[in-house]
Amino acid sequence: YLFIYRNRAHYEHVTGMGNPWMSQYIYGHRLDVDIIDLDKTLPMLHSALNFLAHIAYRQEIILFLTRYPAHIPLVERAARDCGEYAHCRKWDYPFTNTQALFGYDIRLPDVCIFTHTLSPPNQLHPAISDSNKLLIPTVVLCDTYYNLSYSKQ
């Protein structure tokens, strides 16, 4: 808890900006800012890390995805350090349009990790819907504005 608390990761958006489905993960409000309940979110983070550890142990393909400009260097460095792949640029329909783009099918990732779910004009990242269509598991680090129905549980 202290690591998350000291890095202020428990602070969220202005009160009322979040998705109503995410209200169960909000501990309270302070100065019109939502506070995330770490007692509920930390076990989910551990579960996601355990899942990713099993995927990495089997040496399957992990793809890190983001379009948020501030996260791009961090995500690319994290993927390089892990020996995995990152995609941080604009690419519409990244998994379902490969036949038209390349002329052949490509090897799809075994899991996708999203550090930010919105593209810059505040639209849902297209790889989330493509992952759902192709049943690719997703791990999403999201804010309270995110709609949980977009990703598999």
ABEGO torsion letter per residue (X at the ends): XAAAAAAGAABBBBBGABBAAAAAABABBBGGBBBBBAAAAAAAAAAAAAAAAAAAAAGBBBBBBBABAAAAAAAAAAAAAAGBBBBABBBBGAAAAAAAAAGBBBBBBABBBBABABBAAGBBBAAAAAAAAAGBBBBBBBBAABBAAABBX
